[in-house]
Amino acid sequence: MRYISTRGQAPALGFEDVLLTGLAPDGGLYVPEKMPTFSQQEIAAMASMEYPELAFTIMKPFIDGAIGDEDFKRLIDESYATFRHKAVAPMVQLGKNEWVLELFHGPTLAFKDFALQLLGRLFDFVLKRKDERVVIMGATSGDTGSAAIEGCRSCKNIDIFILHPHNRVSDVQRRQMTSVLEDNVFNIAVEGNFDDCQNMVKASFADQSFLPNGRRLAAVNSINWARIMAQIVYYFWAGLSVGAPERKVAFSVPTGNFGDIFAGYLAKQMGLPISQLIIATNKNDILHRFMSQNKYETHGLEHTLSPSMDIMISSNFERALFELSGKNADKINQFMTDFAAGSASIGDDAFAKARELFDSYAVDDALTVETIRRVYEESEYLLDPHSAIGVKAARECVRDSAIPMITLATAHPAKFADAAKAAGQEDAPALPHHMADLMSREERYTVKPDDLAVIQQFIADSLK
Ligand SMILES: *Cc1c(COP(=O)(O)O)cnc(C)c1O
C-alpha cells in the first residue's frame, strides 16, 4: 500500500512514513493510492466480530505488513480496552429507523479517542523499532488536545506539548488535559486565543531548529492519515448492526474538519452499502454553502454551543475533492489557488458526483437547543450539542425512511453542560463514574505569553 499526496508533488510513502509525516512536503494530504475493497460475502462475515477484531480486519490492508499482525492486534486491543463500554461503540435507537452511534465511551468522552488511542500506540511502536523519539506539538480549543494527551501519556518515545488558550477552554476540557501528570506530558496555557496557539504550532513545524539533539515534530491533527483509517471501522460496525451488507445504511455526521465524514466516504469505497452521507454543520457552514452552491469561501468564525465544530476551513475536505476529481492533483492545486484568491468551485461532473452521495444542513444554536429538548421529550435521551446537530440534519435530509439512518454521537453530554442547561436540564448532566472526581484532581500546566520564542525555549528546556 502506497500513499500519495493530493497535490501531486511529494514522493509516495509507505505506512510507517505516512504515519510519522503528517502533512506532505508539497502542502497536500496523503491518501491511499488505491483503496482496498471487501466483497459482500467478506462484509457479511464481519457481522460476528467484536470491535477489535473488526478493527484489525478493516485496517490490515492499510498497514500492509508495516506492522506484524500479532503486534498490530495487540495495539488495537490495548487501544479499545480503554473504552468504558463492552460494545466500544454502542447503538441507541431513537425511532423506527433512526439510530445514534455512541462514540463517546473512550477516556476523554469524545469520538477522537477512537483514532488517538491507536495513533499514540502506533507512534510508540514504530519509534521504538527505529530507536527514535519524537516531539508532538499541537494546539487545541478542547477535544483534540485531551484525546491526544490520553493517547500519548503512556508512550515512552513521545514527549507531547499541547497549547491551549488560557482561560478560554471549559473547566472540564482543561482538567481533562492538565490532570494528566506523566513526565512526558506538557500543557501550556497561552495568553492568547486559539489562533495564536495554532499559529505558533504552524511556525514550529515550518522551522524545527529550536528542537535539541535532532528531534523532530510529529502531528496528531486530523490531517494524519492514521486517524482517518481508524475512523472507517465504526461505520462498518454500525452498518453491520442494522443489517448491512444486505441492507443499505445512511449516516449523519456532525462535521468540522471533515475527517470523520471522510472516513464514512472511504467505508463506502471499501464496499459498505452507504446510500447517503449527511454533512451536519453549525453556523460555521462553509461545507453547507459549498454543497448548496458549489462555492468554497470562508466567512468569519462564529462561536457556538458546539465548539468542536467551530472552524473556518475544513482541512480534510481536500481529500474528498481529490477523490471526486478522479485523483487529479492539478485540479486540487487550481482549486486551492482559487480558494486563496477568495472563491473556488469544482467541475460540474465532480459536483454532481458529490451531490449524489452527500447532503448537508446547517443548524444554529437555537435549533441545536430545540433538538436536544425535543429528543429528550421523545425518548429521555440526552444529546450533546454536536450530536444534536447530527440528529437534526438527519431528520431534515433523510431521503428514504426505509433505510436505517445513523447519527454519529461525537461527544458525551456532560462535556457540554451549558447546552443541556439551555435545553431545560436543571442539573448539569453527570460525568461518568470514572471521571466523577475530575474537578478535584491535581492539575499541572504552565502559563506562557503569546510569544513564539518563549514557547520554543520552554519546549527545548523541557527536553533536556
Ligand atoms: C472533532 C469533533 C467534531 C468534528 O469532527 P471532524 O472530523 O473535524 O469533522 C465533531 N464533534 C466533536 C465532539 C468533535 O470533537
The ligand as a Tripos MOL2 file, in Angstrom:
@<TRIPOS>MOLECULE
LIG
   15    15     1     0     0
SMALL
NO_CHARGES

@<TRIPOS>ATOM
      1 C1        -13.7370   16.9990   16.3550 C.3       1 LIG1
      2 C2        -15.1900   16.9310   16.6260 C.ar      1 LIG1
      3 C3        -16.1530   17.0100   15.6060 C.ar      1 LIG1
      4 C4        -15.7830   17.2800   14.1560 C.3       1 LIG1
      5 O1        -15.0990   16.2050   13.5540 O.3       1 LIG1
      6 P1        -14.2750   16.4240   12.1960 P.3       1 LIG1
      7 O2        -13.5710   15.1570   11.9430 O.co2     1 LIG1
      8 O3        -13.3390   17.5730   12.4650 O.co2     1 LIG1
      9 O4        -15.2650   16.7700   11.1280 O.co2     1 LIG1
     10 C5        -17.4820   16.8670   15.9510 C.ar      1 LIG1
     11 N1        -17.8660   16.6750   17.2250 N.ar      1 LIG1
     12 C6        -16.9810   16.6040   18.2370 C.ar      1 LIG1
     13 C7        -17.4730   16.4050   19.6360 C.3       1 LIG1
     14 C8        -15.6100   16.7080   17.9870 C.ar      1 LIG1
     15 O5        -14.7280   16.6340   18.9920 O.3       1 LIG1
@<TRIPOS>BOND
     1     1     2 1
     2     2     3 ar
     3     2    14 ar
     4     3     4 1
     5     3    10 ar
     6     4     5 1
     7     5     6 1
     8     6     7 2
     9     6     8 1
    10     6     9 1
    11    10    11 ar
    12    11    12 ar
    13    12    13 1
    14    12    14 ar
    15    14    15 1
@<TRIPOS>SUBSTRUCTURE
     1 LIG1         1 GROUP 0 **** ****
